[in-house]
Each structure stands twice: as structure tokens, then as C-alpha cells.
Amino acid sequence: MLPAKQKQTFVTACFIFIFLGIFTAGVGPILPEFAANTQASLAMMGGVYTCIFLGALIAQVISGPLTDKLGQRVVLAVSLLVIAAGTGGMIFARSVWGLFIITFLTGLGHGAVDLSTNVMVSRTFTEKNSSMMNLLHFFFGLGAFIGPAFVSLMLRLFDQGIITLWLVVAAMLILSLAVTHLQNPPKVEAAPGISANVYQSLVLWLLSVVILLYVGLENGLGGWVTTFMNQTTALNLGDAALVSSGFWGALTIGRLLGAVIGSKVSQKALLTFSLGTAAVMGFVFALTVGILVPSAASVLLIGFLTGSVYPTVMSLVTTTFPGSPGKAASVMAAMGSVGGMLIPLAQGYLQERVSPVASAWFIAIGLAITFLALVAARTRMKEKA
């Protein structure tokens, strides 16, 4: 692919991920408006996230093989239209079950856009895809930072944060048109020694365990750390929320650093260092419960160290299975959705029903198992070499 076409693809992908991040993080602050529009309790609005994850999970299983067959451009353009239509429907929903059905459809588009954009960028930049994938995911983090801030601005100016979703609708419509002008990356045949049936590869399933645990632990720690710090230290909820904000900020910076060093070290080396040191910090986190400075610092460092994990694993998978990158990436993304649905739920149960200390050890042991799964995957890859 010509450099100009590569640049066009990457710039478009970055804008897609910015607005995907704005939507994903912007939904939370808008939940009270959804509750008012549907005359439902705020507690029921947690179903919005369940519907998004469930829709994404189904789409990620289906869209991977479709991208291999039809190319990323077609799947991406259609999926962006689905998000635009679904987001518009969420704005006008006036019954709680109508909202959930529309949100599920939006989740389908969300999952397909996430997967097809990852595959397109990874296959477009085969020589430095680890670096480019980390940079791509930095823009998702940037969007996730902008989303709640824009909702806050709309609330201050118009008392309606839901206006933010109109921005997402407009952007997705424009981007769906922009995608039609992109060029699909060339197809690559599977490398010798790699199973023709990608689903039979032990390496794929070991890496999928890494993603399942990582996504679940990331969302669990980021989602529960506010109440955790409030329960275990002298911080009030407002100040404890800053630790959560710091975690996501550190994770985004980690992705930016991953983009810088991703072209200088191998994907496997970057992952080994990141997850190995994060596992160590996980045990620091568990051993310093109740001590403000080391507890908060370990949270920030876990976010920083693991920021590059998801994009680097996706990069590694698409280069390891070049003949079926969509199928391989769909397994990764689907397993990530499973982790996002189950692990935060388990962590919340431990924190609220057992003790915050049990929750902290859950994080530490989870990070250690994630690291061991990566080591097992690396060992298997060496045997196949």
C-alpha cells in the first residue's frame, strides 16, 4: 500500500477511535438522563453497559470472519452506520426495554467497528504495527477523556448532557463515508508452521486468556478503585474518584509510550516487561491496603504499565496469524468482552461482600496469572518456530 494511502487509513482510524472513546466514556454521565427519559430507576440503567458488552461480544465473533472474507472497509462502513443509527435511537428512547434493545444494536456496531479498525491498522502497518496499534489506542483514551468533559460542558451550558450523543451520530455518519475511500490492506497467506485452522492454535487460546484477564482486571480496577480507596483510606468519594481518573490517565500515557518504544523492541518483549512489572505492582497493591500513598501509587503504576497490553496483543495476534487476522482478532476481542462482563462483577462481590483486602488480592493474583499465560504463549511460539 502506498504511504499516502497508509496515512489516510491511519488518520481515519484515529478519528474513529476518538469518537468511539467519546461514546464509551460519555454514556456513564448521561445515565441519569436515560433514566428520566424512560421513567426508570438509575439502578436499572446499569443494563445499558450489559447491552453494549453483549452486543459487542456477538459482533466480535461474527465480524472477524467477515473481515477476512469481505475486507475491513465494508464491515467498518456498515458498522459505523449501525452505531450512528443506534446512538440516535438511544437519544429518542422513551421506554427502558426499548432503550436496552437499541443499545444492544449499538453494541453490535461498537464491537464490529472496534475489531475491524484494529485489524485494518495492524495489517496496513505490518512493519511497525505494534507502535501504530498503541498510538491508535491512545486516541481511544483521548476520546474517553474528552467524552465526560464534553458531557459536563453540555450540562453546564444547556442542562442536557445527551447532546454529546448527537456529536457521535454526526461523526459516525461522516466517518462511514470517509471509510469508503480507504483501501483494504493486502491479504497475506498463513506462515509455515501455523495451523490452517486458526481456532485449533494453542497460542491463540493462551493469548486469549491474557486478553480475557487483562480486560476484566482493567475494568474491574478502574471501576471499583473509587469505592476501594474510600473504604480503605481517609479519602472521601470525591477525592477517591481522582485515583480512578489517574488510573485511566496513566493507562492512556502508557499507550502513548508503547507507541514510542513499540518500534524499538519486539511485541513479546514489551508484553513480558509490561505484564511482569504490573504483576509485581499488583502484589504491592495487595500488601499496602489502607496506606494511602503506596496504595494509590501502585494503582497508577498498574495502569501505566498495562496501557500497551491490549493493542500490543492484538498486534501480535494479527502478525502471528497473517492468513486469518480477522478470525484471530475476533477471538481476542470476544474473550475481552467476556472478561469485561464477568471479572468486574466478581471483584465487586469480593469488595462489597467479603472485604476490600480480598478484592486487592484478586487483582494481584489475576495479574500474576495473566503474566503466566503470556509466558506459556511465548514458550509455545518458540516451540513452533
PyMOL commands that set and color helices and strands:
alter all, ss='L'
color gray80, all
select helices_A, chain A and resi 3-38+43-70+72-92+96-124+129-158+163-179+198-200+202-232+237-261+267-287+292-306+309-320+325-354+356-384
alter helices_A, ss='H'
color red, helices_A
deselect
rebuild
show_as cartoon
